């Protein structure tokens, strides 16, 4: 192990699982241990302390301790000898002070081999903070030490007091059966050419029937250790992407990915790790990583790897596989299945427990609608379920547009170069009309081609297909987007600034689509005349909402889509001698905070049909868990059985469900996450039902998850968000305005009063803080009009009470930040 970089074995399928099991007890009752010590060589002072700890352990006679550096240079890859040492050991002590990718890979491997694992961190304010931020192990204890002697002493005393259960035993209570032709995919935080192309290819795999589970940091933030274990175990292959050094949060992402890679290696799952050319891995292991060069070569590599991985599983008759032996629990808790808390990972089972709302009915029944809600509110679930229901009627054509992490910066820069709102609006409308018309056209041809009879020669559908081919209208939305941007840029470079606005608009329209949109409208009318409905569903637009000085142009771009939605539906309703009418409906799914900013740019916001979903009614939110439970129970089972049979009745002086609702954000994602964590804790503790202690432990897990999700969702658009929220650690839950502003202004770069005030406003918008609207009553508004009302109520309450306005940190974040309630 050289330095703090990534160590991944060059074999996709790992070695046999040797040396499993816990430490052996001798006949005399004492324990004979073989301890392996894994650590990074740098910084040198830390590695010296660990070597000192190994010396102390050996001299004590407590165990035989061996460091990775004790291996002779035999010409083998270092990783091969290290993994052999892990196999031969009974206990592994890993120092994760630097979050070394070498060490984290070895932790993942040792974990999969059911080894007793002890983690250590050289104590400093920086390393303690890093450890807390590393989400996989953030709720797992470790040894913080200041010298080698202290580390050795605490290690030996801790082992003597430890049970024979391993971390694997704790995290593998409910492993699902491995699914044939399935992939676990871990993308990066940042958007790049490699990431976009890899995500598109994975999306194609999913469309072709491959089951894909995605650990998307931009969508779900962190996940518990048990979730990652099950994701790797239940998937036939694991696909990772490592981040380059220049990208934000790459250190935490790479550390997490290295652990997952080691886990996949130990579980003998085929593994592919994609890196970009700026990734700086150690020379010894460069040949085990696939470096991205271009889209074509990546596609070839991914196809070859997937084929080999799936063939290996199919040859082993995976259908007969059963999960590895687990602890026999004296409880039914281990059999409770609540599905995934990320809709994209449960699309194949969503129909079994989907909760229908009035907003969902609007997507099914109205001609154009903008579906608005925060992350975790169920936007994607509603989109997925609506597309399933609409497709069940074979008379319908359903087009789903989900441009994953596409980069609109190019188009935004074009908007800014135009100058003049009129030209910007014209470009945006032309842009969206072309992309959405072409999307409908491509899906219509693809759907017809899938029919047994195919597309007959000379038919209206054949003419549409031929027109798309002649005009080189690409199949992928993202490719069409890139071509549009380049054509407009080229036209602007060649256009004189002295020409009239009308002429410039004409040239822009010509660069975008010429007369293609008009021709597509006619061809579509002929080809789709027998369709009952054409439903266009647009989701995942918030991936374009990034931190920059271009937020106004980004807002203009998205408000242009909202305006185009209703106009497209109207355009297809027209019928005359040349055009046939088609029943086209358009639904757009958009994050609520983005919508509130976008709508400011709309000239006629009242004409945008908006549906907001919220889960503030406890009975409605409770149904999210009830339906998931009932989906696997006999018909006629009461929904209350889940809470009466498997959960304790009270936490303190509150009914259990009321307590859970009092500490979580009222979103389906959060409730599912919390309940899964509580059940897992109870099963692990061999409890007959979820007890008070299990709920309290779940609160710790959930609080870290909620904070990480907050940073992922808003970190790109709020300056210094991570530094600000961490600065509230240890503070009272309720504080006057002056104290809140002092906390914000203590952050470097936030010392101006106006900056602090703007930040406070932002913390209210994202519900990190609530404002007191009446004595002891705090409001957490999640929409612009509610926020405005809450601020007026707060000012009036402050004036009547003759005191400062007061703010409260949301209960969801208090546990992790150790905020006093």
BAVOGU-250796 format. One line per 2 residues: number of its first residue (from 1); for each residue y, x, z of C-alpha. Coordinates in steps of 0.5 Angstrom, whole numbers, always signed. Layout:
BEGIN
NUM = Y:X:Z  ...;
This chain:
BEGIN
1 = +0:+0:+0  +6:+3:-2;
3 = +13:+0:+0  +14:-7:+0;
5 = +12:-9:-7  +7:-14:-10;
7 = +0:-12:-9  -5:-16:-14;
9 = -12:-15:-16  -13:-14:-23;
11 = -19:-18:-23  -18:-26:-24;
13 = -24:-28:-20  -24:-24:-14;
15 = -30:-21:-10  -36:-24:-6;
17 = -33:-27:+0  -36:-22:+5;
19 = -36:-21:+12  -34:-28:+14;
21 = -34:-31:+21  -31:-29:+28;
23 = -31:-23:+32  -38:-22:+35;
25 = -40:-22:+42  -44:-17:+45;
27 = -50:-19:+50  -46:-16:+56;
29 = -40:-22:+54  -35:-17:+52;
31 = -32:-17:+45  -33:-11:+40;
33 = -28:-11:+35  -26:-7:+29;
35 = -19:-8:+27  -16:-7:+21;
37 = -8:-6:+21  -4:-7:+14;
39 = +3:-6:+14  +9:-3:+9;
41 = +10:+4:+9  +17:+3:+9;
43 = +21:+3:+13  +18:+10:+16;
45 = +20:+8:+23  +17:+2:+23;
47 = +10:+4:+20  +10:+10:+25;
49 = +11:+5:+31  +5:+1:+28;
51 = +1:+8:+27  +2:+9:+34;
53 = +0:+2:+36  -7:+4:+32;
55 = -7:+10:+36  -6:+7:+43;
57 = -12:+1:+41  -17:+7:+39;
59 = -15:+11:+46  -16:+4:+50;
61 = -23:+3:+48  -22:-4:+47;
63 = -23:-3:+39  -24:+1:+33;
65 = -17:+1:+30  -16:+3:+22;
67 = -10:+3:+18  -10:+3:+11;
69 = -7:+10:+10  -13:+12:+14;
71 = -17:+11:+7  -19:+18:+3;
73 = -16:+18:-4  -23:+17:-8;
75 = -19:+15:-14  -21:+7:-13;
77 = -15:+3:-13  -12:+2:-6;
79 = -13:-5:-6  -20:-5:-7;
81 = -21:+0:-1  -16:-5:+3;
83 = -20:-11:+1  -26:-8:+3;
85 = -23:-6:+10  -21:-13:+11;
87 = -28:-15:+9  -31:-10:+14;
89 = -26:-12:+20  -27:-17:+25;
91 = -19:-18:+26  -13:-16:+22;
93 = -7:-14:+25  -1:-15:+19;
95 = +6:-13:+20  +10:-17:+16;
97 = +17:-14:+18  +19:-13:+11;
99 = +16:-19:+8  +12:-14:+4;
101 = +9:-17:-2  +3:-12:-1;
103 = +2:-14:+6  +3:-22:+4;
105 = -3:-21:-1  -7:-18:+4;
107 = -6:-24:+9  -8:-29:+4;
109 = -14:-25:+2  -16:-24:+10;
111 = -14:-32:+11  -19:-34:+6;
113 = -25:-30:+9  -24:-33:+16;
115 = -22:-27:+19  -18:-27:+26;
117 = -11:-26:+24  -5:-23:+28;
119 = +2:-22:+25  +7:-18:+28;
121 = +15:-17:+27  +19:-11:+29;
123 = +24:-14:+33  +32:-15:+30;
125 = +36:-20:+29  +35:-20:+22;
127 = +28:-19:+22  +27:-25:+27;
129 = +32:-29:+22  +28:-27:+16;
131 = +21:-29:+19  +24:-36:+21;
133 = +26:-37:+14  +19:-35:+11;
135 = +17:-43:+11  +9:-42:+10;
137 = +8:-38:+17  +15:-41:+20;
139 = +11:-45:+26  +6:-40:+27;
141 = +7:-35:+33  +7:-28:+32;
143 = +8:-21:+36  +16:-19:+36;
145 = +16:-12:+39  +20:-6:+40;
147 = +15:+0:+40  +8:+1:+38;
149 = +6:+1:+45  +9:-6:+46;
151 = +5:-8:+40  -2:-5:+42;
153 = -1:-8:+49  +1:-15:+47;
155 = -4:-15:+41  -10:-13:+46;
157 = -8:-18:+51  -7:-24:+46;
159 = -14:-22:+43  -17:-23:+50;
161 = -14:-30:+51  -16:-32:+44;
163 = -21:-37:+42  -26:-36:+37;
165 = -23:-41:+32  -19:-38:+26;
167 = -13:-40:+22  -17:-42:+17;
169 = -21:-47:+21  -14:-50:+23;
171 = -11:-50:+16  -18:-53:+13;
173 = -19:-59:+16  -19:-64:+10;
175 = -20:-60:+4  -21:-64:-2;
177 = -26:-63:-7  -24:-58:-13;
179 = -23:-62:-19  -25:-59:-26;
181 = -20:-57:-31  -14:-57:-26;
183 = -9:-52:-25  -4:-50:-19;
185 = +3:-48:-21  +8:-45:-17;
187 = +14:-44:-21  +21:-40:-19;
189 = +27:-42:-16  +31:-40:-22;
191 = +32:-42:-29  +30:-37:-34;
193 = +27:-37:-41  +21:-35:-38;
195 = +21:-40:-33  +23:-46:-38;
197 = +18:-44:-43  +12:-43:-38;
199 = +14:-50:-35  +14:-53:-42;
201 = +7:-51:-43  +5:-53:-36;
203 = +8:-60:-38  +4:-60:-44;
205 = -3:-59:-41  -1:-64:-36;
207 = +0:-69:-42  -6:-67:-45;
209 = -10:-69:-39  -10:-63:-34;
211 = -9:-65:-27  -3:-60:-25;
213 = -1:-60:-18  +6:-56:-18;
215 = +9:-53:-12  +16:-54:-14;
217 = +21:-50:-10  +27:-54:-13;
219 = +24:-61:-12  +20:-61:-5;
221 = +23:-54:-2  +18:-51:+3;
223 = +11:-54:+5  +6:-53:+11;
225 = +1:-48:+10  -5:-53:+10;
227 = -2:-56:+4  -2:-49:+0;
229 = -9:-48:+2  -11:-55:+0;
231 = -7:-54:-7  -11:-47:-8;
233 = -18:-50:-6  -18:-56:-10;
235 = -15:-53:-16  -20:-50:-21;
237 = -14:-44:-23  -8:-42:-20;
239 = -2:-40:-24  +4:-36:-21;
241 = +11:-34:-23  +14:-28:-19;
243 = +22:-28:-19  +26:-22:-22;
245 = +30:-18:-17  +37:-20:-19;
247 = +35:-28:-18  +37:-31:-11;
249 = +32:-32:-6  +27:-28:-10;
251 = +24:-24:-4  +22:-31:+0;
253 = +19:-34:-6  +15:-27:-8;
255 = +13:-27:-1  +10:-34:-1;
257 = +7:-33:-8  +4:-26:-6;
259 = +0:-30:+0  -2:-35:-5;
261 = -5:-30:-10  -9:-27:-4;
263 = -11:-34:-2  -13:-35:-9;
265 = -17:-28:-10  -21:-29:-4;
267 = -23:-36:-6  -25:-34:-12;
269 = -20:-38:-16  -18:-35:-23;
271 = -11:-33:-22  -5:-31:-27;
273 = +1:-28:-25  +7:-28:-30;
275 = +13:-24:-29  +19:-22:-33;
277 = +21:-15:-35  +26:-14:-29;
279 = +20:-15:-24  +19:-8:-20;
281 = +12:-8:-18  +9:-2:-16;
283 = +6:+3:-21  -1:+2:-19;
285 = -1:-5:-20  +3:-6:-26;
287 = -3:-7:-31  -5:-13:-27;
289 = +1:-18:-28  +3:-21:-35;
291 = +10:-19:-37  +13:-24:-41;
293 = +16:-22:-48  +16:-28:-52;
295 = +14:-35:-52  +9:-34:-57;
297 = +5:-29:-53  +6:-33:-47;
299 = +3:-39:-50  -3:-35:-53;
301 = -4:-31:-46  -4:-38:-42;
303 = -9:-41:-47  -14:-36:-47;
305 = -13:-35:-39  -14:-43:-38;
307 = -20:-43:-43  -24:-38:-39;
309 = -22:-41:-32  -24:-48:-34;
311 = -31:-45:-38  -33:-41:-31;
313 = -32:-48:-27  -35:-52:-32;
315 = -41:-47:-32  -42:-48:-25;
317 = -43:-55:-25  -37:-56:-20;
319 = -38:-64:-19  -44:-62:-15;
321 = -39:-57:-11  -37:-60:-3;
323 = -32:-57:+1  -34:-51:+5;
325 = -36:-53:+12  -31:-55:+17;
327 = -31:-56:+24  -34:-63:+26;
329 = -29:-67:+29  -31:-72:+34;
331 = -25:-77:+30  -24:-81:+24;
333 = -17:-77:+23  -20:-72:+18;
335 = -22:-78:+13  -15:-81:+13;
337 = -12:-79:+6  -4:-81:+5;
339 = -3:-78:-2  +2:-73:-4;
341 = +9:-73:-1  +11:-71:-8;
343 = +11:-76:-14  +9:-72:-19;
345 = +3:-69:-16  +0:-76:-15;
347 = +1:-80:-21  -6:-81:-22;
349 = -7:-85:-16  +0:-88:-15;
351 = -2:-95:-18  -6:-95:-11;
353 = -1:-96:-6  +6:-96:-10;
355 = +11:-100:-6  +15:-105:-11;
357 = +22:-106:-10  +28:-110:-13;
359 = +30:-104:-16  +24:-102:-19;
361 = +24:-110:-22  +30:-108:-25;
363 = +27:-102:-29  +22:-107:-32;
365 = +26:-113:-34  +33:-110:-35;
367 = +36:-108:-42  +40:-102:-39;
369 = +40:-99:-32  +42:-93:-28;
371 = +37:-92:-22  +41:-88:-17;
373 = +38:-85:-10  +37:-78:-6;
375 = +32:-74:-7  +25:-76:-4;
377 = +28:-84:-5  +23:-85:-10;
379 = +26:-84:-17  +21:-80:-20;
381 = +15:-85:-17  +19:-91:-20;
383 = +20:-88:-26  +12:-86:-27;
385 = +10:-93:-24  +15:-96:-29;
387 = +12:-92:-35  +5:-94:-33;
389 = +6:-101:-32  +10:-101:-39;
391 = +4:-98:-43  -1:-102:-40;
393 = +2:-107:-45  +0:-104:-52;
395 = +6:-108:-55  +11:-103:-52;
397 = +13:-96:-54  +15:-92:-48;
399 = +19:-86:-49  +19:-81:-42;
401 = +25:-76:-43  +24:-71:-37;
403 = +27:-64:-39  +25:-60:-34;
405 = +30:-55:-32  +33:-54:-38;
407 = +40:-50:-39  +46:-54:-41;
409 = +51:-48:-40  +51:-47:-47;
411 = +53:-54:-48  +58:-54:-43;
413 = +62:-48:-45  +62:-52:-52;
415 = +65:-57:-48  +70:-53:-45;
417 = +72:-49:-51  +74:-56:-55;
419 = +80:-58:-51  +82:-65:-50;
421 = +78:-70:-47  +78:-74:-53;
423 = +74:-69:-57  +69:-68:-51;
425 = +67:-75:-50  +66:-75:-58;
427 = +62:-69:-58  +58:-72:-52;
429 = +56:-78:-55  +54:-75:-61;
431 = +50:-71:-57  +46:-76:-53;
433 = +45:-81:-59  +42:-75:-63;
435 = +37:-73:-58  +35:-80:-56;
437 = +34:-83:-63  +30:-77:-64;
439 = +26:-78:-58  +24:-85:-60;
441 = +23:-83:-67  +18:-77:-65;
443 = +14:-82:-60  +14:-87:-65;
445 = +10:-83:-70  +6:-79:-64;
447 = +4:-86:-62  +2:-89:-69;
449 = -2:-82:-70  -6:-83:-64;
451 = -9:-90:-66  -16:-90:-69;
453 = -13:-92:-76  -7:-87:-76;
455 = -1:-87:-80  -2:-90:-87;
457 = +1:-88:-93  +7:-91:-96;
459 = +8:-95:-89  +15:-95:-85;
461 = +12:-90:-80  +10:-85:-85;
463 = +17:-85:-88  +19:-84:-81;
465 = +14:-79:-80  +16:-75:-87;
467 = +24:-76:-85  +23:-72:-79;
469 = +19:-67:-82  +24:-66:-88;
471 = +30:-65:-83  +26:-60:-78;
473 = +27:-65:-72  +23:-61:-67;
475 = +17:-64:-63  +20:-61:-56;
477 = +26:-64:-53  +28:-57:-50;
479 = +28:-54:-57  +32:-60:-60;
481 = +37:-59:-55  +38:-51:-56;
483 = +38:-52:-64  +44:-57:-63;
485 = +48:-52:-58  +47:-47:-63;
487 = +49:-51:-69  +56:-54:-65;
489 = +57:-46:-63  +57:-44:-70;
491 = +61:-50:-73  +66:-48:-68;
493 = +66:-41:-70  +67:-42:-77;
495 = +73:-48:-76  +80:-47:-76;
497 = +84:-49:-70  +89:-52:-75;
499 = +85:-57:-77  +86:-64:-75;
501 = +83:-68:-69  +79:-72:-74;
503 = +77:-67:-78  +74:-63:-73;
505 = +70:-69:-70  +68:-70:-77;
507 = +65:-63:-77  +62:-63:-70;
509 = +58:-70:-72  +56:-66:-78;
511 = +54:-60:-74  +50:-65:-69;
513 = +46:-69:-74  +50:-71:-80;
515 = +48:-78:-82  +41:-77:-79;
517 = +42:-82:-73  +44:-87:-78;
519 = +38:-86:-82  +34:-86:-76;
521 = +36:-93:-74  +34:-96:-81;
523 = +27:-92:-81  +26:-94:-74;
525 = +28:-101:-75  +23:-102:-80;
527 = +17:-98:-77  +18:-101:-70;
529 = +19:-108:-72  +13:-111:-69;
531 = +14:-107:-62  +15:-112:-57;
533 = +19:-107:-53  +21:-100:-54;
535 = +23:-97:-47  +26:-90:-46;
537 = +26:-87:-39  +30:-81:-37;
539 = +29:-77:-31  +30:-70:-28;
541 = +38:-69:-30  +40:-66:-24;
543 = +37:-60:-26  +43:-59:-30;
545 = +47:-60:-24  +49:-53:-22;
547 = +54:-49:-18  +60:-47:-22;
549 = +67:-48:-24  +64:-52:-30;
551 = +62:-58:-25  +68:-63:-29;
553 = +65:-61:-36  +58:-62:-33;
555 = +60:-69:-30  +63:-71:-37;
557 = +56:-69:-40  +52:-74:-36;
559 = +57:-79:-36  +57:-79:-43;
561 = +49:-81:-42  +51:-87:-38;
563 = +56:-89:-43  +51:-88:-49;
565 = +45:-92:-45  +48:-99:-46;
567 = +51:-97:-53  +44:-95:-56;
569 = +41:-102:-53  +47:-106:-57;
571 = +46:-102:-63  +39:-103:-64;
573 = +40:-111:-62  +44:-111:-69;
575 = +41:-114:-75  +43:-115:-82;
577 = +41:-114:-89  +40:-107:-88;
579 = +38:-106:-81  +32:-110:-77;
581 = +33:-111:-69  +29:-107:-64;
583 = +28:-109:-57  +30:-102:-54;
585 = +32:-101:-46  +34:-95:-43;
587 = +33:-93:-36  +36:-87:-33;
589 = +34:-84:-26  +40:-80:-23;
591 = +41:-77:-16  +46:-81:-12;
593 = +51:-75:-10  +51:-73:-17;
595 = +52:-80:-19  +58:-81:-15;
597 = +61:-75:-18  +60:-77:-25;
599 = +62:-84:-24  +69:-81:-23;
601 = +70:-79:-30  +68:-86:-33;
603 = +73:-90:-36  +70:-96:-34;
605 = +65:-95:-29  +64:-103:-27;
607 = +60:-103:-34  +55:-98:-32;
609 = +49:-103:-29  +47:-99:-23;
611 = +41:-100:-18  +41:-96:-12;
613 = +35:-95:-8  +35:-94:+0;
615 = +30:-95:+5  +34:-97:+11;
617 = +30:-103:+13  +24:-100:+17;
619 = +19:-106:+15  +20:-103:+8;
621 = +19:-96:+10  +13:-98:+14;
623 = +10:-101:+8  +10:-94:+5;
625 = +5:-92:+10  +1:-98:+10;
627 = +0:-99:+3  -3:-92:+3;
629 = -8:-93:+8  -10:-100:+6;
631 = -11:-97:-1  -18:-94:+2;
633 = -20:-99:+7  -24:-105:+6;
635 = -20:-111:+3  -17:-116:+9;
637 = -16:-110:+13  -9:-111:+17;
639 = -4:-106:+16  -2:-105:+23;
641 = -9:-102:+24  -7:-95:+22;
643 = -2:-95:+28  -6:-99:+33;
645 = -12:-95:+32  -10:-88:+30;
647 = -3:-87:+33  -1:-87:+41;
649 = +3:-93:+42  +9:-90:+45;
651 = +13:-83:+45  +17:-83:+52;
653 = +20:-90:+52  +20:-91:+45;
655 = +14:-94:+41  +11:-89:+36;
657 = +14:-92:+30  +21:-93:+32;
659 = +21:-86:+35  +19:-83:+28;
661 = +24:-87:+25  +29:-84:+30;
663 = +28:-77:+28  +27:-77:+20;
665 = +31:-78:+14  +29:-85:+12;
667 = +26:-83:+5  +19:-84:+3;
669 = +18:-77:+2  +20:-75:+9;
671 = +15:-81:+13  +9:-79:+9;
673 = +10:-71:+10  +11:-73:+18;
675 = +5:-77:+18  +1:-72:+15;
677 = +3:-67:+19  +2:-71:+26;
679 = -5:-73:+23  -7:-66:+21;
681 = -5:-63:+28  -9:-69:+32;
683 = -15:-67:+28  -14:-60:+29;
685 = -14:-61:+36  -20:-65:+36;
687 = -16:-71:+39  -19:-78:+38;
689 = -12:-81:+36  -5:-78:+34;
691 = -2:-76:+41  +5:-75:+44;
693 = +3:-67:+43  +1:-68:+36;
695 = +8:-72:+34  +12:-67:+38;
697 = +9:-61:+34  +10:-65:+27;
699 = +17:-66:+29  +17:-58:+29;
701 = +14:-58:+22  +18:-63:+19;
703 = +25:-61:+22  +24:-54:+18;
705 = +21:-58:+12  +28:-62:+12;
707 = +32:-57:+13  +29:-53:+7;
709 = +29:-59:+3  +37:-60:+4;
711 = +38:-53:+2  +34:-53:-4;
713 = +38:-60:-6  +45:-58:-5;
715 = +45:-50:-4  +47:-50:-11;
717 = +53:-54:-11  +56:-53:-4;
719 = +58:-46:-2  +56:-42:+4;
721 = +51:-48:+6  +46:-44:+8;
723 = +50:-40:+13  +54:-46:+15;
725 = +48:-50:+17  +45:-44:+21;
727 = +51:-43:+25  +50:-50:+28;
729 = +44:-47:+31  +44:-48:+39;
731 = +50:-52:+39  +50:-59:+42;
733 = +48:-65:+38  +55:-68:+39;
735 = +62:-64:+38  +69:-66:+37;
737 = +72:-64:+30  +76:-58:+32;
739 = +69:-55:+35  +66:-57:+28;
741 = +71:-54:+24  +71:-47:+28;
743 = +64:-47:+27  +65:-47:+19;
745 = +71:-42:+19  +67:-37:+23;
747 = +63:-36:+16  +66:-30:+12;
749 = +69:-33:+6  +70:-40:+10;
751 = +76:-38:+14  +82:-42:+11;
753 = +83:-49:+14  +82:-53:+7;
755 = +76:-49:+6  +73:-52:+13;
757 = +76:-59:+11  +72:-59:+5;
759 = +66:-56:+8  +66:-62:+13;
761 = +67:-67:+8  +61:-64:+4;
763 = +56:-64:+11  +58:-71:+11;
765 = +56:-73:+4  +49:-70:+5;
767 = +48:-73:+12  +47:-66:+15;
769 = +53:-69:+20  +54:-76:+22;
771 = +61:-79:+24  +62:-83:+30;
773 = +65:-90:+28  +64:-94:+35;
775 = +63:-91:+42  +56:-88:+41;
777 = +55:-90:+34  +54:-85:+29;
779 = +54:-87:+21  +51:-82:+16;
781 = +53:-85:+10  +50:-83:+3;
783 = +54:-86:-2  +62:-85:-4;
785 = +64:-92:-2  +60:-92:+5;
787 = +63:-85:+7  +70:-88:+5;
789 = +69:-94:+10  +66:-89:+15;
791 = +72:-84:+15  +77:-90:+16;
793 = +73:-93:+22  +72:-86:+25;
795 = +80:-85:+25  +81:-92:+28;
797 = +76:-91:+33  +79:-84:+35;
799 = +86:-87:+36  +83:-93:+40;
801 = +80:-88:+45  +85:-83:+45;
803 = +81:-77:+43  +78:-73:+37;
805 = +74:-75:+32  +67:-73:+34;
807 = +61:-71:+29  +53:-71:+30;
809 = +48:-67:+27  +42:-71:+24;
811 = +36:-71:+29  +32:-69:+23;
813 = +35:-62:+23  +36:-61:+31;
815 = +29:-59:+33  +29:-53:+28;
817 = +36:-51:+29  +34:-52:+37;
819 = +40:-56:+38  +41:-60:+44;
821 = +40:-67:+44;
